[in-house]
Amino acid sequence: MLFFSRCLLRVLGLSEVPGAVFFRRPLPLSGPRNVPPSQRRPAPEGGPLPQNFPVPQGAPPVLPAGSAGVDSSRAQSTSGRQPPDSTIGIRTLETLLGLRVFTPQEALLQGVPYCLLRGRHFKRVARGFYALSSVVVTELDFLAALTRKHPSAVITHVSAARVWGLPLPSRLAVWEPDAPVHLRNGVKRRGKIVGQVRWGFGELPADDVVLIRHVSSGTELRIMTRERTFLDLCKSLSLMEATQVADHLLRVPREQFEARTNPYSTMDSLRSAVRKHRKIRGLPMARAALRHARVGADSPMETTSRLVIVAAGFPEPSVNKPITVLPNSLRTPDLQLTAYRLAIEYDGVVHLEPSQIARDAARAHERKSVGWSEIIARADDLHFRDTVIPFTEPPSPFHIWDQRGEEWRFCGNWSALGRNLNPVLPDLPWNICGLTERLGIILERQGFDLAAVKSAHPGVIL
């Protein structure tokens, strides 16, 4: 019985003392009022108030560390553990700043133990990856750390598109620290989604992968080429969005504003990539985008303006061609309808600067002197008046948006749609936005048959 009583006391956290039972941390059995003044211990100078608890016979008094009668250094050294040195050298900081994002193993090589990574000087980027608290982590920094950990990984899909600077819709353009990144590995060794990494698997042709360098850390990253990125990206884009990417790749740079002289790709290269890859889910969208792509668009909004004009039933304008009666002019219109002597310009926020306003006025005067008229379109002129925005709809009624994978997912029976999905431009009302309405009114004054367009593209009731 005594044995079981002692076991019960140990389970309850009690200690056995002759004559009484006390908790390991002494608790008052009687208040200070019950202790005679002669038996009360005086308070030490500068110390806490006395603990007027009865102490068992033979047991030492319990006083807090730092009070009289207790050596604080001895109290700290009894644990046998010393706190790690929280100071970090300048060279270590420079190395970690260069890496931007690093693993605990990389930090340990620089003399920073794991326990310090949980302090206020560091922050957790993802599972197994850290950065200094003052560092603003970008997607490329995170990808460089992942590539050092997985040297055979290749950057793909939306991550590759953001690295290349391709024009993307707002749902894909900005990477958030908790958003997934896309990598591809030749051998399947893990799940498809691990933490913040969405893995793809399968060998890639050697000409589909190029090397780039992370400037800060010097890490070499394997990334898909722009042509292959365009093909993979089409499964996440609408027809207008895919055409914007194709126009960006085909655009001929202006030497006075850019450091390059050649376009990122050519129409032949993009068509060759389409013919070479037959099993990519975004292939029908890529073919349709190449049919609508044109060389010369300087911005995604210029591509949007051209596609909206065509979808509303008007003739397709030429893209950045010089006006024939002004062959020596450096001011080529964004879009033009040569037969109607009409130039269409999309002016962004940069055209609101005073110096640019003066140049735009000189441009309009120059064209007016040779009998050309001009339409200035701004962002408000491309706001659709209909409640439905066809250009942002899925490729078919059987597709839904997969937020985790950042792509359109097919969720139906292929026999209901057919495997030969052929995206086309929708038929928009002739006055779907301010640009098309103004265009129709001006063209009608010059003999354009607007009535035929209105019958084929009934307008939006305002």
N, C-alpha and C positions, 0 to 999 in steps of 0.2 A: 504493500500500500504506500509506503514511504517513497518507493521508487517511482510509482505512477504520479504521486503528488509533486515530486521534483520535476518530472517530465512536463506536467501540466503548467507548472510555474515557468518553465523555460519557453513553452509555446506561447504563453500569455505575456512574455517579456518581463517577468518578475524575477527578483533575486531573493534568495533566502537569507535572512538575518536572524540570529538568535533572539527570540522574544518578540519579534515583530516581522511583518512583511512590508517591504518598501519597493516602489518602482525604482528602476535604475536611475532615472532623473528624479531627485528628491522632490516630493510633493508635500505641501504643508498639511500636517495632521491637525494642527490647531492654529488659529490666527495669531497675529502679533499681540493682540490684547491679552491672550492667555499666557504669554511668556512674561515672567517677572522682569522688571527693568534691570535688576542686578545680573540677570543671565543673558541680556541682550548684548551682542557684539557691537562695538562702536564702528561707525563707517570710516574707512580709510580716507586720507586727505585726497581729494580729487577723484575718488573712486565712486562706485555706485552705492546705492543705499544697501544697508545690511540685509541679508536674507535671514529672517528670524524664524528659521525652521529648526525643529529639534533634530539633532544629528545623532545617529546611533553610536553607542559606546564603542570606541576604537576606530570609527570610520573618520577619514580626513574630511575637513569642510570643503564644500564645492563652491568655488568662486569663479566668476567669468574671467576669461583671458584679458590681461591688461590691468587687472586690479592688483592691489597690494598683496604681496605674498605669492604671486604667480609670475614666473619669468616668461614673457611673451615669446621670446626667441625659442625657449625650450618647448613651449606649447606648440609652436608651429613645426618644430623639427621632429616631434614625436610621430607625425604621420609618416615620415620617411620619404615624402615626395616634395620636390621643389617645383614651383611653377615654372613653365618654360619661358625662356627669354623672348619677350614680344617685340624686341627691336629687330628691324630688318635693314640690312645694309643697302647702301646706294647701288652697288652693282647688282644686287638681287632685285631691287626695284626696277632698274633699267631692263634687266632680262625679262621680268614678268610683264613690264609695259610693252616690250617688243612682242612677246607672245600674244598679248591681248587676252586670249582665253587659253587656259591650261588645265591639265589634269592634276590630281593630287600627287601622282608620281613625278611629273615635271616640276611641281613646286618643291617636292622633297629633295630632288637633285640640286635645287638652289638653296637648300638649308631651311626650308619652311615646312614645319611639321603639319600634319593634318589638323591637329587641334587648333592651330592658329587660323586655318581657313574658315572656321566657324565664327571668327571674331568680326569686329566692326570694320576692319580694314579690307575685307574681302566680301564678295557676294557670289551666290550660287547662280550660274547661268542655266545649267541643266544638270541632270543626274550625272555626276562624275566630272563636271566641268565648272571651273571657277574663274573669276576675274577680280581685279582690284576694284574697290568700291567706286573710285573716281573714273573708271573707264566706261565709256558708252559703247556697248558691244554691238557690232554690226553682224549681219548674216555671214559675210565673208570671214570675219574673225572666228565665228563658231565653226564654219566649214573648214577652216585651216586647222583648228584643233582636232576636229573629227578625222581629217585626212592624216594627221600625224599618228593618230591612234589606229586608223584603218588605211594603210598606204595604198591598197588596191582599189579603194572606193572611187567612184566617178560621180561628179556633181551632175544632176540631171533635172529635167522637167522645169518647174517654176523657179527653183533655186538657180539653175543655170541661166534662165531667162533674166532674172534680176541681176546676176553677176554681169551678164553681157549688156545690160541696160536696155533691153527691149521694151517697147511701150506696152504696158499691161493695164487692164481695167483696175478700178480702185479696189476690188475685192482681192486682187493678187499683187498689186504694185508694192505694197509696204509689208516688210517682214517685222513681225512682233517677236519679242524674246520668247514667248510661249508658243509660237507658231511652228509647224513642222518644217524640216528641211528634207530635201530629196537626194538620196544617194543610191548608187547602183553597184552591186558586187557580182563578180563572176560566179561565185559558189554560194549556195544558200546555207548559211550557218546560223541564222537567227530568224525570229519572226518578222513578218512584213512591217510591223510598226513597233519600234522599240523606243520608248521615251519620246523624244521629239524628232526622231529620225524615221522617215518613211523609206524603207528599203525596196529597191527593185533588184531582180536577179537575172542573170544571163550574160553571156559573153557579148562583147561589143566589137564590131570591126575596128581595126587599128586606125582607119582614116576618119572615124567618127569621134575620136578623142584627141584633145590637144592639151598642152600643159600651159598653165599660167602661174604667176608667182605672187604670193602674198607679200606685199611690200614691207610691212612692219616686221614680220617674223622671218621672211625669206623662205617660207614653206612653198614647195611646188604642189599645185593642185591639179588633179586630172579632171577635166570638164568636157562635156559634149560640145561639138562644134555648133556654130549658130544654125547651120542648115538642119542638123539632127534635132537641135533644141526646138526649132520651129515646128518640125513634124510632131514631136512629142507634146508640144504645147497646144496643138490644135484640138486635142480632146478636152481641153478646159476652156475653149474660147467659142464665141459666136462668130458668125461669118464676118461681121464688120470688124470685130476685134482681131481675127486672124488676118484680115486684109491689111489692117494697120501695121501688124508685125511684118508682113511681106513687103509693104511699101517702105518700111524703115530699113529693111535689109537691102533693098534695091536702090535706095536713094543715092544719087551721085553727090558727093560732098562738095561744098564750096571752099575752094582753096584759101580764100581770104579770111575764112572764119574757123577752119579746122586744120588739124595737123596731118590729115590723111588726104590722099588724092583718089583712092579707089573705093568703090562701094563695098559694103560688108559681104555681099554676095551678088550673084547674077541670076537671071531667070533660068538660064541653062543649068546652073548648079542646083537650084531649088527643084527643078523638074527632074534632074538626074537623081536627086535624093528621094523623090517620090517614087520613081521607077524602081529604085534599088530596094526600098523597104516596103514589103507587101503586107506585113502583119501588124501594122501600127494602127491603133484604134482611131486616131485622129486623121487618118489618111483621106477620107472623103471631104472633110472640112479643109484640109490642106489643098486638095485639088481645086475646090471651089474658090478658095482665097487666091490662088495663083491665076485663076481666070479673071478675077476682078482687080488684081494688082497692076499698078502702073509705075513706071519709073519717073521720079521727079517730085513726089510729095515730100515737103519739108517737115510736116508735123502730122500727128494722128488726126487733128481736127480738120486738116485739109482733106485727108482721106474720108473722114466722116461727111464733110460737105459734099464731096463728089458722089458718094454712094447714096446720100439722101436725095440729091438731085435726080439721079438715075432711077431710084426706087419710086419717086413721085411722078415719073412719066416724062421727064424732060430729056432733051438730048444730052449725051455724056460730054462734059467739057474736057478740053485738053489740059494737061498738067504741066505748069512751068515751062511753057513754050514762049519764045519771044514773039512780040507782035510784028506782023510782017511789014507794016508801014513804019515801024520803029526798030529797024534791025540792029542799030548801034546802041540802043538803050540797055542799061544794066538792070532796069526794073522790069523783070518778067512777072506777069500776073500769076497768082497761085492757080487759078482756073480761068479758062476763057472759052467762049463760044464765038469762033471766028466768023461764022456766017452771019451772026447778028451783031458783030463788033461790040461785044460785051465782055468785060473783065470782071472776075469775081475774086475778091480778096478776103481772106480770113485774118483779122487783126486781133492778136491776143493782147495781154496786159502790157507788153513791151511797147505797143503803139500808143499808149497813153502818156509816155514821156514827152516833155516839150520838144526835145530835139527830133524825136521820131515823128511828132505831129507835123513839124515843118517839112520833113522829107516826104511824108504822105501827101501833103498839100501840093508839093511840086510834082509828085507822081500823077496825081489826078489832073493837074493842069496840063501836063505833057500829053496825056491820053485824050483829054478833051479837045486839044488843039488839032488832032488828026481824026476827029469824029467818033471816038470810042466813048462809051459810057462805062460806069463802074458801079459795082455793088460791094458795099463794105458789110461783111458779116462778123458778128461777135458771138460770144458764148450764148447770150440770151436768144439770138436768132436761130439757134439749133435746138432749143428746148421743144420737145414734142408736145403738141396740144392734145393729143389723144391720151387716154388713160393707160393704154397699153404701149409699151416700148418694144417693138418687134425685134430690134437688133440685140437686145439682151435676153431674149427668150432662149430656151434650150434648143439644141439641134432638131429635136423631134418631141412630140408629146410623151414619148417613152423614156425620156432622159430626166434625171434629177441631179441636183448639185450636191456633190459629196464634199462637205467642208473639210473633213480630215484629210482627204486625198487631194483636195483642190482641183477637182475635175468633174466633168459630167459623167454620170454613171448610167448605163442602159439598164432599165428595170422592167423589161417587157419581153414579149415573144418576138424574135426576129422575123418570124413569118408574117406578123401583123404589119411590119414596116418594110421588110425586104433588106437584104444585106447591102444593096447598092444605094446607100443613103446619098442623096445628091442635094446638098443645101443650096438654096437659091435666095436671091434678094426678095424680100416681101413687097407686095404692092401697097404703097403708102398713099394716103390722100394727097392731092396736089398741094394743099395748103397745110401740110402736117406741121410746119414750123414757119417762122417769120421769113427765113431765107427763101424757101420755095414759093411762098406767096408773093413776095416782092419780085422774084425772078419771073413768075408767070405774068404779072401785070406789065413789067417792062418788055418782055418778049411779045406780048399781045400787041403792044403799040408798034412794034416793028414787023407786024404781019404774021406772027406765029399763031398757029391754030390752037388756041387755048381751050376752045370748046371740046375738041377731041380728047384732050388730056383730062378735062373735067368729067367727061362721060366714062372714060376708062378708069379714072382715079377719083371717085367722088370725094368732095372736100369734107373736112370736119366742120360740123355745125358749131358756130361760135356763139 
